[in-house]
């Protein structure tokens, strides 16, 4: 079973194989359901990172 990740913009679950894109930010990799969500995240990543992710490392 493939690892799943939550798109930080819309909350949809994606796998690295089905992701519409990915971004690196502050040492973490984020996967997105679409290129549009990736572009939205890249413009203002702090808006989409949950408090848990901000303090996780």
C-alpha distance matrix in Angstrom:
0.0 3.8 6.6 9.0 12.7 15.8 18.4 21.4 23.8 22.7 19.8 17.5 13.7 12.5 10.0 12.0 11.9 13.3 15.5 19.2 20.1 19.9 22.7 23.6 25.8 27.3 24.9 21.7 19.4 19.0 17.0 18.7 18.4 21.6 24.2 26.6 24.6 24.3 28.0 28.8 26.9 28.6 32.0 31.7 28.6 30.2 30.5 26.7 25.6 25.3 27.7 24.9 23.7 27.4 28.0 24.9 26.3
3.8 0.0 3.8 6.3 9.8 13.1 15.4 18.4 20.9 20.1 17.5 15.2 11.5 9.6 6.6 8.3 8.6 10.3 12.1 15.9 16.5 16.1 18.9 19.9 22.3 24.0 21.6 18.4 15.9 15.5 13.4 15.3 15.3 18.4 20.8 23.3 21.4 20.7 24.5 25.4 23.5 25.0 28.5 28.3 25.2 27.0 27.4 23.7 22.6 22.8 25.4 22.8 21.1 24.7 25.7 22.6 23.8
6.6 3.8 0.0 3.8 6.8 10.4 12.9 15.5 18.4 18.0 15.2 13.6 9.9 8.5 6.0 7.7 9.6 11.0 11.6 15.3 15.4 14.4 16.7 17.4 19.3 20.8 18.5 15.2 13.0 12.6 11.2 13.6 14.2 17.5 19.8 22.1 19.6 18.9 22.7 23.3 21.0 22.6 26.0 25.4 22.2 23.8 24.2 20.6 19.2 19.3 21.7 19.0 17.4 21.0 21.9 18.8 20.2
9.0 6.3 3.8 0.0 3.8 6.9 9.6 12.4 15.0 14.3 11.5 9.8 6.1 5.4 4.6 7.5 9.7 9.7 9.8 13.3 13.7 13.0 15.4 16.6 18.3 20.1 18.5 14.8 12.5 11.0 9.2 10.9 11.3 14.8 17.4 19.3 16.6 16.4 20.2 20.4 18.4 20.4 23.6 23.0 19.9 21.5 21.5 17.7 16.8 16.8 19.6 17.4 15.9 19.5 20.9 18.3 20.0
12.7 9.8 6.8 3.8 0.0 3.8 6.4 8.8 11.7 11.6 8.9 8.2 5.4 5.3 6.1 7.9 11.0 10.6 9.2 12.2 12.0 10.8 12.7 13.9 15.1 17.1 15.9 12.1 9.9 7.9 6.6 8.4 9.7 13.1 15.4 16.9 13.9 13.6 17.3 17.2 14.9 17.1 20.2 19.3 16.2 17.7 17.7 14.0 13.1 13.3 16.3 14.5 12.7 16.2 17.9 15.7 17.4
15.8 13.1 10.4 6.9 3.8 0.0 3.8 5.9 8.6 8.1 5.2 5.5 4.5 6.2 8.7 10.7 13.4 12.1 10.2 12.2 12.4 11.6 13.1 14.6 15.2 17.3 17.0 13.2 11.3 8.3 7.2 7.6 8.6 12.0 14.5 15.1 11.8 12.3 15.8 15.0 12.9 15.8 18.3 17.2 14.4 15.7 15.1 11.3 11.0 11.1 14.5 13.3 12.0 15.2 17.4 15.9 18.0
18.4 15.4 12.9 9.6 6.4 3.8 0.0 3.8 5.5 5.8 4.8 5.3 6.1 6.8 9.7 10.9 13.4 11.6 8.8 9.8 9.9 9.5 10.9 13.2 13.8 16.5 16.7 13.1 10.9 7.3 5.8 4.7 6.1 8.9 11.1 11.4 8.0 8.8 12.2 11.4 9.6 12.6 15.1 14.4 12.0 13.9 13.0 9.4 10.2 11.3 15.0 14.7 12.9 15.4 18.3 17.3 19.0
21.4 18.4 15.5 12.4 8.8 5.9 3.8 0.0 3.8 6.0 5.7 8.1 9.4 10.6 13.1 13.8 16.8 15.2 12.1 12.6 11.9 10.7 10.8 12.5 12.1 14.5 15.4 12.1 10.9 7.4 7.8 7.2 9.3 11.2 12.6 12.2 8.4 9.0 11.7 10.1 7.7 11.0 13.0 11.5 9.0 10.4 9.4 5.6 6.6 8.0 11.8 12.1 10.3 12.4 15.5 15.2 16.9
23.8 20.9 18.4 15.0 11.7 8.6 5.5 3.8 0.0 3.8 6.0 8.3 10.9 12.0 15.0 15.8 18.2 16.0 12.8 12.3 12.2 12.0 12.2 14.5 14.1 16.8 18.2 15.2 13.7 10.1 9.8 7.7 8.9 9.8 11.1 9.7 6.0 8.0 10.0 7.6 6.6 10.4 11.5 10.5 9.3 11.0 8.9 6.0 8.7 10.3 14.0 15.1 13.6 15.1 18.4 18.5 20.2
22.7 20.1 18.0 14.3 11.6 8.1 5.8 6.0 3.8 0.0 3.8 5.7 9.0 10.9 14.5 16.1 18.0 15.3 12.8 12.6 13.5 14.0 15.0 17.6 17.5 20.2 21.2 17.9 16.1 12.4 11.1 8.6 8.2 9.8 12.2 10.7 7.5 10.4 12.6 10.4 10.2 13.9 15.0 14.2 13.1 14.5 12.2 9.2 11.6 12.3 16.0 16.8 15.8 17.8 20.8 20.7 22.7
19.8 17.5 15.2 11.5 8.9 5.2 4.8 5.7 6.0 3.8 0.0 3.8 6.4 9.2 12.6 14.8 16.9 14.6 12.6 13.5 14.3 14.3 15.5 17.6 17.6 19.9 20.4 16.9 15.2 11.7 10.5 9.0 8.8 11.6 14.3 13.7 10.3 12.4 15.2 13.4 12.3 15.9 17.5 16.3 14.4 15.4 13.5 10.1 11.3 11.2 14.8 14.8 14.1 16.7 19.3 18.7 21.1
17.5 15.2 13.6 9.8 8.2 5.5 5.3 8.1 8.3 5.7 3.8 0.0 3.8 6.4 10.2 12.8 14.3 11.6 10.2 11.4 13.1 13.8 15.9 18.3 19.1 21.7 21.7 18.1 15.8 12.3 10.0 8.1 6.6 9.9 13.3 13.3 10.5 12.6 15.7 14.7 14.0 17.2 19.2 18.6 16.8 18.4 16.7 13.2 14.4 14.6 18.2 17.7 16.7 19.6 22.1 21.1 23.3
13.7 11.5 9.9 6.1 5.4 4.5 6.1 9.4 10.9 9.0 6.4 3.8 0.0 3.8 7.1 10.2 11.8 9.7 9.1 11.5 12.9 13.2 15.6 17.7 18.9 21.3 20.7 16.9 14.5 11.5 9.1 8.5 7.5 11.3 14.6 15.5 12.8 13.9 17.4 17.0 15.7 18.6 21.1 20.5 18.1 19.7 18.7 15.0 15.3 15.3 18.7 17.5 16.4 19.6 21.7 20.1 22.2
12.5 9.6 8.5 5.4 5.3 6.2 6.8 10.6 12.0 10.9 9.2 6.4 3.8 0.0 3.8 6.7 8.1 6.2 5.7 8.7 10.1 10.7 13.7 16.0 17.9 20.6 19.6 15.9 12.9 10.3 7.1 6.9 6.1 9.7 12.7 14.5 12.3 12.6 16.3 16.7 15.5 17.7 20.6 20.6 18.2 20.4 19.8 16.1 16.4 17.1 20.5 19.2 17.4 20.6 22.8 20.8 22.4
10.0 6.6 6.0 4.6 6.1 8.7 9.7 13.1 15.0 14.5 12.6 10.2 7.1 3.8 0.0 3.8 5.3 5.3 5.8 9.6 10.4 10.6 13.7 15.6 18.0 20.5 18.8 15.4 12.2 10.6 7.6 8.9 8.8 11.9 14.3 16.7 14.8 14.3 18.0 19.0 17.4 19.1 22.4 22.5 19.8 22.1 22.1 18.5 18.2 19.0 22.2 20.4 18.3 21.5 23.5 21.0 22.1
12.0 8.3 7.7 7.5 7.9 10.7 10.9 13.8 15.8 16.1 14.8 12.8 10.2 6.7 3.8 0.0 3.8 5.6 5.2 8.7 8.4 8.2 11.4 13.2 16.1 18.7 16.8 13.7 10.2 9.4 6.7 8.7 9.7 11.9 13.3 16.3 14.7 13.3 16.8 18.4 16.7 17.6 21.2 21.7 19.0 21.6 22.1 18.7 18.3 19.8 22.8 21.1 18.5 21.4 23.4 20.8 21.3
11.9 8.6 9.6 9.7 11.0 13.4 13.4 16.8 18.2 18.0 16.9 14.3 11.8 8.1 5.3 3.8 0.0 3.8 5.8 8.8 9.6 10.6 14.2 16.3 19.5 22.2 20.3 17.4 13.8 12.9 9.8 10.8 10.6 12.3 13.9 17.2 16.3 15.1 18.5 20.4 19.2 20.1 23.5 24.4 22.0 24.9 25.2 21.8 21.7 23.2 26.4 24.8 22.2 25.1 27.2 24.6 25.1
13.3 10.3 11.0 9.7 10.6 12.1 11.6 15.2 16.0 15.3 14.6 11.6 9.7 6.2 5.3 5.6 3.8 0.0 3.8 6.5 8.7 10.7 14.4 17.1 19.9 23.0 21.6 18.4 14.8 13.0 9.3 9.0 7.6 9.4 11.7 14.6 13.9 13.5 16.8 18.4 17.8 19.0 22.2 23.2 21.1 24.0 23.8 20.4 20.9 22.3 25.7 24.5 22.2 25.1 27.4 25.3 26.1
15.5 12.1 11.6 9.8 9.2 10.2 8.8 12.1 12.8 12.8 12.6 10.2 9.1 5.7 5.8 5.2 5.8 3.8 0.0 3.8 5.3 7.2 10.9 13.8 16.5 19.7 18.7 15.6 11.9 9.7 6.0 5.4 5.2 6.8 8.7 11.6 10.5 9.8 13.2 14.8 14.0 15.2 18.4 19.4 17.4 20.4 20.2 17.0 17.6 19.4 22.9 22.0 19.4 22.0 24.7 22.8 23.6
19.2 15.9 15.3 13.3 12.2 12.2 9.8 12.6 12.3 12.6 13.5 11.4 11.5 8.7 9.6 8.7 8.8 6.5 3.8 0.0 3.8 7.2 10.6 14.1 16.6 20.2 19.8 16.9 13.3 10.9 7.5 5.5 4.9 4.0 5.2 8.4 8.4 7.7 10.5 12.6 12.6 13.5 16.4 17.9 16.6 20.0 19.6 16.7 18.0 20.3 23.9 23.6 20.9 23.0 26.1 24.6 25.2
20.1 16.5 15.4 13.7 12.0 12.4 9.9 11.9 12.2 13.5 14.3 13.1 12.9 10.1 10.4 8.4 9.6 8.7 5.3 3.8 0.0 3.8 7.0 10.5 13.3 16.9 16.5 13.9 10.4 8.5 6.0 5.3 7.1 6.3 5.7 9.0 8.5 6.1 9.0 11.5 10.8 10.9 14.3 15.8 14.3 17.8 18.0 15.4 16.3 19.0 22.3 22.0 19.0 20.8 23.8 22.4 22.5
19.9 16.1 14.4 13.0 10.8 11.6 9.5 10.7 12.0 14.0 14.3 13.8 13.2 10.7 10.6 8.2 10.6 10.7 7.2 7.2 3.8 0.0 3.8 7.0 9.9 13.3 12.7 10.2 6.7 5.4 4.4 5.9 9.1 9.3 8.6 11.2 9.7 6.7 9.7 11.8 9.9 9.8 13.5 14.5 12.2 15.5 16.4 13.8 14.0 16.8 19.8 19.3 16.0 17.7 20.6 19.1 18.9
22.7 18.9 16.7 15.4 12.7 13.1 10.9 10.8 12.2 15.0 15.5 15.9 15.6 13.7 13.7 11.4 14.2 14.4 10.9 10.6 7.0 3.8 0.0 3.8 6.4 10.0 10.0 8.2 5.7 5.3 6.7 8.4 11.9 11.8 10.5 12.4 10.6 7.1 9.3 11.1 8.5 7.5 11.3 12.0 9.6 12.9 14.5 12.4 12.3 15.5 18.1 18.0 14.4 15.4 18.5 17.3 16.7
23.6 19.9 17.4 16.6 13.9 14.6 13.2 12.5 14.5 17.6 17.6 18.3 17.7 16.0 15.6 13.2 16.3 17.1 13.8 14.1 10.5 7.0 3.8 0.0 3.8 6.8 6.4 5.5 4.5 6.3 9.1 11.5 15.2 15.5 14.3 16.0 14.0 10.6 12.4 13.8 10.6 9.3 12.8 12.9 10.0 12.6 15.0 13.3 12.1 15.3 17.3 16.9 13.1 13.7 16.3 15.1 13.9
25.8 22.3 19.3 18.3 15.1 15.2 13.8 12.1 14.1 17.5 17.6 19.1 18.9 17.9 18.0 16.1 19.5 19.9 16.5 16.6 13.3 9.9 6.4 3.8 0.0 3.8 5.5 5.3 6.5 7.6 11.1 13.2 16.9 17.3 16.1 17.0 14.6 11.7 13.0 13.5 10.0 8.8 11.6 10.8 7.7 9.4 12.4 11.3 9.8 13.0 14.5 14.6 10.9 10.6 13.5 12.9 11.7
27.3 24.0 20.8 20.1 17.1 17.3 16.5 14.5 16.8 20.2 19.9 21.7 21.3 20.6 20.5 18.7 22.2 23.0 19.7 20.2 16.9 13.3 10.0 6.8 3.8 0.0 3.8 5.7 8.5 10.4 14.1 16.5 20.3 20.9 19.9 20.7 18.2 15.4 16.7 16.8 13.2 12.1 14.4 12.9 9.9 10.3 13.8 13.1 10.7 13.3 13.9 13.8 10.3 9.2 11.3 10.9 8.9
24.9 21.6 18.5 18.5 15.9 17.0 16.7 15.4 18.2 21.2 20.4 21.7 20.7 19.6 18.8 16.8 20.3 21.6 18.7 19.8 16.5 12.7 10.0 6.4 5.5 3.8 0.0 3.8 6.9 9.9 13.4 16.4 20.2 21.1 20.4 21.8 19.3 16.4 18.2 18.8 15.2 14.3 17.1 16.0 12.7 13.5 16.7 15.3 12.7 14.9 15.6 14.6 11.0 11.0 12.4 10.8 8.5
21.7 18.4 15.2 14.8 12.1 13.2 13.1 12.1 15.2 17.9 16.9 18.1 16.9 15.9 15.4 13.7 17.4 18.4 15.6 16.9 13.9 10.2 8.2 5.5 5.3 5.7 3.8 0.0 3.8 6.5 10.0 13.2 16.8 18.2 18.0 19.4 16.6 14.1 16.5 16.9 13.2 13.1 16.3 15.1 11.4 12.6 15.2 13.1 10.5 12.6 14.0 12.7 8.9 10.1 11.9 9.9 8.9
19.4 15.9 13.0 12.5 9.9 11.3 10.9 10.9 13.7 16.1 15.2 15.8 14.5 12.9 12.2 10.2 13.8 14.8 11.9 13.3 10.4 6.7 5.7 4.5 6.5 8.5 6.9 3.8 0.0 3.8 6.7 10.1 13.7 15.0 14.9 16.8 14.2 11.5 14.4 15.3 12.0 12.1 15.6 15.1 11.7 13.8 15.8 13.2 11.5 13.8 15.9 14.7 11.1 12.9 15.1 13.0 12.5
19.0 15.5 12.6 11.0 7.9 8.3 7.3 7.4 10.1 12.4 11.7 12.3 11.5 10.3 10.6 9.4 12.9 13.0 9.7 10.9 8.5 5.4 5.3 6.3 7.6 10.4 9.9 6.5 3.8 0.0 3.8 6.7 10.4 11.9 12.2 13.7 10.8 8.7 12.0 12.4 9.3 10.3 13.8 13.3 10.0 12.3 13.5 10.4 9.5 11.9 14.8 14.0 10.7 12.8 15.5 13.9 14.3
17.0 13.4 11.2 9.2 6.6 7.2 5.8 7.8 9.8 11.1 10.5 10.0 9.1 7.1 7.6 6.7 9.8 9.3 6.0 7.5 6.0 4.4 6.7 9.1 11.1 14.1 13.4 10.0 6.7 3.8 0.0 3.8 7.0 8.9 10.0 12.0 9.4 7.8 11.6 12.4 10.2 11.6 15.0 15.1 12.4 15.1 15.5 12.2 12.1 14.2 17.4 16.6 13.7 16.1 18.8 17.1 17.8
18.7 15.3 13.6 10.9 8.4 7.6 4.7 7.2 7.7 8.6 9.0 8.1 8.5 6.9 8.9 8.7 10.8 9.0 5.4 5.5 5.3 5.9 8.4 11.5 13.2 16.5 16.4 13.2 10.1 6.7 3.8 0.0 3.8 5.4 7.1 8.7 6.2 5.7 9.5 10.1 9.0 10.9 13.9 14.4 12.4 15.3 14.9 11.7 12.8 14.9 18.5 18.2 15.7 17.9 20.9 19.7 20.7
18.4 15.3 14.2 11.3 9.7 8.6 6.1 9.3 8.9 8.2 8.8 6.6 7.5 6.1 8.8 9.7 10.6 7.6 5.2 4.9 7.1 9.1 11.9 15.2 16.9 20.3 20.2 16.8 13.7 10.4 7.0 3.8 0.0 3.8 7.2 8.5 6.9 8.0 11.2 11.7 11.6 13.8 16.3 17.0 15.5 18.3 17.3 14.1 15.6 17.2 21.0 20.8 18.6 21.0 24.0 22.8 24.1
21.6 18.4 17.5 14.8 13.1 12.0 8.9 11.2 9.8 9.8 11.6 9.9 11.3 9.7 11.9 11.9 12.3 9.4 6.8 4.0 6.3 9.3 11.8 15.5 17.3 20.9 21.1 18.2 15.0 11.9 8.9 5.4 3.8 0.0 3.8 5.3 5.4 6.4 8.8 10.0 10.9 12.5 14.7 16.1 15.4 18.6 17.5 14.9 17.0 19.2 22.9 23.1 20.7 22.7 25.9 25.0 25.9
24.2 20.8 19.8 17.4 15.4 14.5 11.1 12.6 11.1 12.2 14.3 13.3 14.6 12.7 14.3 13.3 13.9 11.7 8.7 5.2 5.7 8.6 10.5 14.3 16.1 19.9 20.4 18.0 14.9 12.2 10.0 7.1 7.2 3.8 0.0 3.8 5.4 4.9 6.1 8.6 9.8 10.4 12.5 14.7 14.4 18.0 17.3 15.2 17.4 20.1 23.7 24.2 21.5 22.9 26.3 25.6 26.0
26.6 23.3 22.1 19.3 16.9 15.1 11.4 12.2 9.7 10.7 13.7 13.3 15.5 14.5 16.7 16.3 17.2 14.6 11.6 8.4 9.0 11.2 12.4 16.0 17.0 20.7 21.8 19.4 16.8 13.7 12.0 8.7 8.5 5.3 3.8 0.0 3.8 5.4 5.1 6.2 8.7 9.9 10.9 13.0 13.5 16.8 15.5 13.9 16.7 19.4 22.9 24.0 21.6 22.7 26.3 26.1 26.7
24.6 21.4 19.6 16.6 13.9 11.8 8.0 8.4 6.0 7.5 10.3 10.5 12.8 12.3 14.8 14.7 16.3 13.9 10.5 8.4 8.5 9.7 10.6 14.0 14.6 18.2 19.3 16.6 14.2 10.8 9.4 6.2 6.9 5.4 5.4 3.8 0.0 3.8 5.4 5.0 6.1 8.5 10.0 11.1 10.9 13.9 12.5 10.4 13.1 15.6 19.2 20.2 17.9 19.2 22.8 22.5 23.5
24.3 20.7 18.9 16.4 13.6 12.3 8.8 9.0 8.0 10.4 12.4 12.6 13.9 12.6 14.3 13.3 15.1 13.5 9.8 7.7 6.1 6.7 7.1 10.6 11.7 15.4 16.4 14.1 11.5 8.7 7.8 5.7 8.0 6.4 4.9 5.4 3.8 0.0 3.8 5.4 5.1 6.1 8.8 10.3 9.5 13.1 12.8 10.8 12.7 15.8 19.2 19.9 17.1 18.1 21.7 21.2 21.6
28.0 24.5 22.7 20.2 17.3 15.8 12.2 11.7 10.0 12.6 15.2 15.7 17.4 16.3 18.0 16.8 18.5 16.8 13.2 10.5 9.0 9.7 9.3 12.4 13.0 16.7 18.2 16.5 14.4 12.0 11.6 9.5 11.2 8.8 6.1 5.1 5.4 3.8 0.0 3.8 5.4 5.1 6.4 9.1 9.8 13.4 12.9 12.0 14.4 17.7 20.9 22.1 19.3 19.8 23.5 23.5 23.6
28.8 25.4 23.3 20.4 17.2 15.0 11.4 10.1 7.6 10.4 13.4 14.7 17.0 16.7 19.0 18.4 20.4 18.4 14.8 12.6 11.5 11.8 11.1 13.8 13.5 16.8 18.8 16.9 15.3 12.4 12.4 10.1 11.7 10.0 8.6 6.2 5.0 5.4 3.8 0.0 3.8 5.5 5.4 6.9 8.1 11.2 9.9 9.3 12.3 15.4 18.5 20.2 17.9 18.1 21.9 22.4 23.0
26.9 23.5 21.0 18.4 14.9 12.9 9.6 7.7 6.6 10.2 12.3 14.0 15.7 15.5 17.4 16.7 19.2 17.8 14.0 12.6 10.8 9.9 8.5 10.6 10.0 13.2 15.2 13.2 12.0 9.3 10.2 9.0 11.6 10.9 9.8 8.7 6.1 5.1 5.4 3.8 0.0 3.8 5.4 5.5 4.9 8.3 7.9 6.7 9.0 12.4 15.5 16.9 14.3 14.6 18.4 18.7 19.2
28.6 25.0 22.6 20.4 17.1 15.8 12.6 11.0 10.4 13.9 15.9 17.2 18.6 17.7 19.1 17.6 20.1 19.0 15.2 13.5 10.9 9.8 7.5 9.3 8.8 12.1 14.3 13.1 12.1 10.3 11.6 10.9 13.8 12.5 10.4 9.9 8.5 6.1 5.1 5.5 3.8 0.0 3.8 5.6 5.6 9.3 10.1 9.7 11.3 15.0 17.6 19.0 16.0 15.8 19.5 19.8 19.5
32.0 28.5 26.0 23.6 20.2 18.3 15.1 13.0 11.5 15.0 17.5 19.2 21.1 20.6 22.4 21.2 23.5 22.2 18.4 16.4 14.3 13.5 11.3 12.8 11.6 14.4 17.1 16.3 15.6 13.8 15.0 13.9 16.3 14.7 12.5 10.9 10.0 8.8 6.4 5.4 5.4 3.8 0.0 3.8 6.4 9.3 9.3 10.3 12.6 16.1 18.4 20.5 17.9 17.1 20.8 21.8 21.6
31.7 28.3 25.4 23.0 19.3 17.2 14.4 11.5 10.5 14.2 16.3 18.6 20.5 20.6 22.5 21.7 24.4 23.2 19.4 17.9 15.8 14.5 12.0 12.9 10.8 12.9 16.0 15.1 15.1 13.3 15.1 14.4 17.0 16.1 14.7 13.0 11.1 10.3 9.1 6.9 5.5 5.6 3.8 0.0 3.8 5.7 5.8 7.5 9.6 12.9 14.9 17.3 15.0 13.9 17.6 19.0 19.1
28.6 25.2 22.2 19.9 16.2 14.4 12.0 9.0 9.3 13.1 14.4 16.8 18.1 18.2 19.8 19.0 22.0 21.1 17.4 16.6 14.3 12.2 9.6 10.0 7.7 9.9 12.7 11.4 11.7 10.0 12.4 12.4 15.5 15.4 14.4 13.5 10.9 9.5 9.8 8.1 4.9 5.6 6.4 3.8 0.0 3.8 5.4 5.5 6.4 10.1 12.3 14.1 11.5 10.7 14.5 15.5 15.7
30.2 27.0 23.8 21.5 17.7 15.7 13.9 10.4 11.0 14.5 15.4 18.4 19.7 20.4 22.1 21.6 24.9 24.0 20.4 20.0 17.8 15.5 12.9 12.6 9.4 10.3 13.5 12.6 13.8 12.3 15.1 15.3 18.3 18.6 18.0 16.8 13.9 13.1 13.4 11.2 8.3 9.3 9.3 5.7 3.8 0.0 3.8 5.5 5.4 8.4 9.6 12.2 10.2 8.5 12.2 13.9 14.4
30.5 27.4 24.2 21.5 17.7 15.1 13.0 9.4 8.9 12.2 13.5 16.7 18.7 19.8 22.1 22.1 25.2 23.8 20.2 19.6 18.0 16.4 14.5 15.0 12.4 13.8 16.7 15.2 15.8 13.5 15.5 14.9 17.3 17.5 17.3 15.5 12.5 12.8 12.9 9.9 7.9 10.1 9.3 5.8 5.4 3.8 0.0 3.8 6.0 8.2 10.1 13.0 11.8 10.8 14.3 16.2 17.3
26.7 23.7 20.6 17.7 14.0 11.3 9.4 5.6 6.0 9.2 10.1 13.2 15.0 16.1 18.5 18.7 21.8 20.4 17.0 16.7 15.4 13.8 12.4 13.3 11.3 13.1 15.3 13.1 13.2 10.4 12.2 11.7 14.1 14.9 15.2 13.9 10.4 10.8 12.0 9.3 6.7 9.7 10.3 7.5 5.5 5.5 3.8 0.0 3.8 6.3 9.3 11.4 9.8 10.1 13.7 14.7 16.1
25.6 22.6 19.2 16.8 13.1 11.0 10.2 6.6 8.7 11.6 11.3 14.4 15.3 16.4 18.2 18.3 21.7 20.9 17.6 18.0 16.3 14.0 12.3 12.1 9.8 10.7 12.7 10.5 11.5 9.5 12.1 12.8 15.6 17.0 17.4 16.7 13.1 12.7 14.4 12.3 9.0 11.3 12.6 9.6 6.4 5.4 6.0 3.8 0.0 3.8 6.5 8.0 6.1 6.5 10.0 10.9 12.4
25.3 22.8 19.3 16.8 13.3 11.1 11.3 8.0 10.3 12.3 11.2 14.6 15.3 17.1 19.0 19.8 23.2 22.3 19.4 20.3 19.0 16.8 15.5 15.3 13.0 13.3 14.9 12.6 13.8 11.9 14.2 14.9 17.2 19.2 20.1 19.4 15.6 15.8 17.7 15.4 12.4 15.0 16.1 12.9 10.1 8.4 8.2 6.3 3.8 0.0 3.8 5.3 5.3 6.4 8.9 10.0 12.5
27.7 25.4 21.7 19.6 16.3 14.5 15.0 11.8 14.0 16.0 14.8 18.2 18.7 20.5 22.2 22.8 26.4 25.7 22.9 23.9 22.3 19.8 18.1 17.3 14.5 13.9 15.6 14.0 15.9 14.8 17.4 18.5 21.0 22.9 23.7 22.9 19.2 19.2 20.9 18.5 15.5 17.6 18.4 14.9 12.3 9.6 10.1 9.3 6.5 3.8 0.0 3.8 5.5 5.0 6.4 8.6 11.3
24.9 22.8 19.0 17.4 14.5 13.3 14.7 12.1 15.1 16.8 14.8 17.7 17.5 19.2 20.4 21.1 24.8 24.5 22.0 23.6 22.0 19.3 18.0 16.9 14.6 13.8 14.6 12.7 14.7 14.0 16.6 18.2 20.8 23.1 24.2 24.0 20.2 19.9 22.1 20.2 16.9 19.0 20.5 17.3 14.1 12.2 13.0 11.4 8.0 5.3 3.8 0.0 3.8 5.5 5.4 6.0 9.4
23.7 21.1 17.4 15.9 12.7 12.0 12.9 10.3 13.6 15.8 14.1 16.7 16.4 17.4 18.3 18.5 22.2 22.2 19.4 20.9 19.0 16.0 14.4 13.1 10.9 10.3 11.0 8.9 11.1 10.7 13.7 15.7 18.6 20.7 21.5 21.6 17.9 17.1 19.3 17.9 14.3 16.0 17.9 15.0 11.5 10.2 11.8 9.8 6.1 5.3 5.5 3.8 0.0 3.8 5.5 5.0 7.5
27.4 24.7 21.0 19.5 16.2 15.2 15.4 12.4 15.1 17.8 16.7 19.6 19.6 20.6 21.5 21.4 25.1 25.1 22.0 23.0 20.8 17.7 15.4 13.7 10.6 9.2 11.0 10.1 12.9 12.8 16.1 17.9 21.0 22.7 22.9 22.7 19.2 18.1 19.8 18.1 14.6 15.8 17.1 13.9 10.7 8.5 10.8 10.1 6.5 6.4 5.0 5.5 3.8 0.0 3.8 5.8 7.1
28.0 25.7 21.9 20.9 17.9 17.4 18.3 15.5 18.4 20.8 19.3 22.1 21.7 22.8 23.5 23.4 27.2 27.4 24.7 26.1 23.8 20.6 18.5 16.3 13.5 11.3 12.4 11.9 15.1 15.5 18.8 20.9 24.0 25.9 26.3 26.3 22.8 21.7 23.5 21.9 18.4 19.5 20.8 17.6 14.5 12.2 14.3 13.7 10.0 8.9 6.4 5.4 5.5 3.8 0.0 3.8 5.6
24.9 22.6 18.8 18.3 15.7 15.9 17.3 15.2 18.5 20.7 18.7 21.1 20.1 20.8 21.0 20.8 24.6 25.3 22.8 24.6 22.4 19.1 17.3 15.1 12.9 10.9 10.8 9.9 13.0 13.9 17.1 19.7 22.8 25.0 25.6 26.1 22.5 21.2 23.5 22.4 18.7 19.8 21.8 19.0 15.5 13.9 16.2 14.7 10.9 10.0 8.6 6.0 5.0 5.8 3.8 0.0 3.7
26.3 23.8 20.2 20.0 17.4 18.0 19.0 16.9 20.2 22.7 21.1 23.3 22.2 22.4 22.1 21.3 25.1 26.1 23.6 25.2 22.5 18.9 16.7 13.9 11.7 8.9 8.5 8.9 12.5 14.3 17.8 20.7 24.1 25.9 26.0 26.7 23.5 21.6 23.6 23.0 19.2 19.5 21.6 19.1 15.7 14.4 17.3 16.1 12.4 12.5 11.3 9.4 7.5 7.1 5.6 3.7 0.0
